[in-house]
Structure formats: C-alpha cells, structure tokens
C-alpha cells in the first residue's frame, strides 16, 4: 500500500466532522441512582395497575378515568426513567409529590403510607438529580438525543 493511502476501517481523526463526540465519564453512582429510581417507579406503577384492575367497575367512572391516567403516566415515566429522560424523572418526582400533598389535604393519608411515600420521594429525587447529572456529563444538555447521535451534528 502506498504510504498516503487512508485505511477506510480506521476511526476518523478528531478533526473530522464525522468523529464521535467524546463523552464524559459517568460515575456508577449516577447510573445506580437512575436505576434505583426506575425500580421504585416499577413498584409504584405495579401497585397502581393492581389497584386499577381490582377496582375496575366498582368505582365512580371519573375516579376510574383518573386512575387510568395515573397508570399511563407512571408507566410512561418508568420507561423514560430507564431511558435516562430528564423530563420523565422530573414528571415522576413532581407528580408523586403532588399526589401525596393532595392526599394529605384531603385526609386520605396515614402515617405508614407517608413513611413509604418518603422512601419513594427520596429515590425519585435522586433519580431526577442523577438524570440531569448524566446528561450534563455526556454533553447532551442543549440538544436532542437524535441530534447527538447524528454524525452530521456539529457542536458550536
């Protein structure tokens, strides 16, 4: 081979617009916090699904609709949490805190339920914080994942 021949299988040099963006190192603790929040979301959404299935047809139709909305929201946020979505983890944390405050105001909460809710809030908050840290570390903070994956996207 001539010395000026470029190997087509060699990775592109860093000056090339097709070079893979260097990603920051993500600590295991960040990934662990996201995973733990996702596991709590699975537990929470599973409990909500069981309550919905057992109570279907026995409740006021408006309440059934609300529980179905809650199931869809929790399952969607659970999937989003495992995909490290900042929107999903923030929505999960915010919705859970809102629902517990609403339960307190309406008098629907007991001490054991509040203690368990405190554990879930702790893990949801850590997952939310970790998802923001994750995206800050991998450098996706200002543009979408699709743009980050595109070889044509150039960072300014």
C-alpha angles and dihedrals in degrees: 000000000000113000093242093056112117116222107234092207095054117103114259117262118255094256092061117102086226094059114120113255112251109245124210121246112268112212117232090238091064092051090044092053091051091048093048091050089050091051090051089049090053090052093046095047091045091054090048092049091050091049090048094049094046095046098041111127094012098076136069107280091237091055091047089053090051092050090049089051089050091051092051092046094048095046091047092048090046091056090044091051092057088048087055093243115171091203093052095047092046092048091047093051094043095046093047093050091045093050092049092049089049090050091052092049092049092045094241096126132089131195096260091049091050092050091052090045089053090057092050092047090052093053094041091052092049090049091049092049091045093051090056090047091048093054092045090052097047092046100241095121100116106031139040127273090245090057092047091053093049115099088211095059113103123195115228 
